[in-house]
């Protein structure tokens, strides 16, 4: 009976160690995924900031062009009268 228990104990140790190795590897994958997600989120936030800056710059350039065109039209109207 002691031999059976000893053999069963060895099997359980192997199963337990295998389970621990699997859990450790799975945890590494989850940690890596979390780090990747955090880095991706920071990158996306930086891209969003840059996009807002670019949008503001383009709007400013469009407003300046519209103002310049209005001034040219006014000058053309004034010179034609």
KESEDREN-780536 format. One record per atom (N, C-alpha, C, O): residue in one letter; x, y, z. Coordinates in steps of 0.2 Angstrom, whole numbers, plus 5000, padded with zeros to 4 digits. Last residue first. Layout:
REM residues N
aXYZ
...
END
This chain:
REM residues 81
x492755004703
x492255054703
x492455124702
x492155174702
x493754914703
x493354914697
x492854974697
x492554984692
x494454934715
x494754954709
x494354954703
x494454994698
x493454874723
x493654944724
x493954974718
x493855024716
x493554734719
x492954774718
x493054854719
x492754884715
x494854704722
x494654704715
x494054744714
x493954774709
x494854724736
x495254764732
x495054764725
x495054814722
x493954614739
x493754684741
x494154734737
x493954784734
x494654514735
x494054524731
x493854594733
x493554634728
x495754514744
x495854524736
x495254544733
x495254584728
x495054494756
x495454554755
x495554564747
x495454624745
x494654364753
x494154414754
x494454484753
x494154524750
x495854294753
x495454294747
x494954354747
x494754384742
x496354314766
x496654344760
x496254344754
x496354394751
x495354234772
x495354304774
x495754344768
x495554394766
x495654114767
x494954144766
x494954214767
x494654254763
x496954094772
x496854094765
x496154124763
x496154164759
x496654094786
x497054144783
x496954144776
x496954204773
x495853974787
x495554044789
x495954094786
x495754144783
x496753884783
x496153894779
x495853954780
x495653994776
x497753894793
x497953904787
x497353914782
x497353964778
x496853844804
x497153914804
x497453934797
x497253994795
x496653714800
x496053764801
x496353834800
x496053884797
x497953664801
x497553664794
x497053714795
x496953754790
x498153674815
x498553714810
x498253714803
x498253774800
x497153594820
x497153664822
x497553704817
x497353754815
x497653464814
x496953494812
x496953574814
x496653604810
x498853454821
x498853464814
x498153494811
x498153534807
x498353444834
x498853494832
x498853504825
x498753564822
x497653324833
x497353384835
x497753444833
x497453494831
x498753234829
x498153244825
x497753304826
x497553344822
x499453234841
x499753264835
x499253274830
x499253324826
x498553174850
x498753244851
x499053274845
x498853334843
x498453044843
x497853094844
x498053164845
x497753204842
x499753004845
x499553014839
x498853054839
x498853104834
x499752984859
x500153034856
x499953054849
x500053114847
x498752884861
x498652954864
x499053004861
x498853064859
x499452784854
x498752814851
x498652874854
x498352924850
x500452764863
x500652784856
x499952814853
x500052864849
x499752724874
x500152784875
x500252814868
x500252874866
x499252604869
x498752654871
x499152724872
x498852774870
x500352534867
x499952544861
x499452604863
x499352644859
x500752514880
x501252554875
x500852574869
x500852634867
x499752444885
x499852504888
x500252544883
x500152604883
x499752324877
x499152364877
x499352434880
x499052484877
x501052274881
x500952294874
x500352344873
x500352394870
x500752244894
x501252294893
x501152324886
x501252384884
x499752144893
x499652214896
x500152264895
x499952324894
x500552054886
x499952084883
x499752144886
x499652194883
x501452014896
x501652044890
x501152084886
x501252134883
x500551964905
x500952024907
x501152054901
x501152114900
x500051854898
x499651904900
x499951974902
x499752024900
x501251784897
x500951804891
x500451864893
x500351904889
x501551754910
x502051794906
x501651824900
x501751884898
x500451674913
x500551734916
x501051784913
x500851844912
x500751564905
x500151594904
x500251664907
x500051714904
x501951514912
x501951534905
x501351584903
x501451624900
x501351484925
x501851534924
x501951564917
x501951624916
x500451384921
x500151444924
x500751504923
x500551564922
x501351284917
x500851314912
x500651374915
x500551424911
x502051264929
x502451284923
x501951324918
x502051374915
x501051214937
x501351274939
x501751304933
x501751364932
x500751094930
x500251144930
x500551214932
x500351264929
x501951024932
x501651044925
x501151094925
x501251144921
x501851014946
x502351054943
x502251074935
x502351124933
x500650934947
x500750994950
x501251044947
x501151104945
x501150814940
x500550854938
x500550924940
x500450974937
x502150784948
x502350794941
x501750834938
x501850884935
x501550754960
x502050804960
x502150824953
x502250884951
x500650654956
x500350714958
x500850774958
x500750824956
x501650554954
x501250574949
x500950644950
x500950684946
x502150544967
x502550564962
x502150584956
x502350644953
x500950494974
x501250554976
x501750584971
x501750644969
x500850364968
x500350414967
x500550484968
x500450534965
x501950304973
x501950314966
x501450374964
x501550414960
x501650314987
x502250344985
x502250354977
x502450414975
x500450224987
x500450294989
x501050334986
x500950394984
x501050104983
x500550144979
x500450214980
x500350254976
x501950084993
x502150094987
x501650124982
x501850174978
x501050065004
x501450125004
x501750134997
x501850194995
x500449945000
x500050005000
x500450065000
x500350114997
END
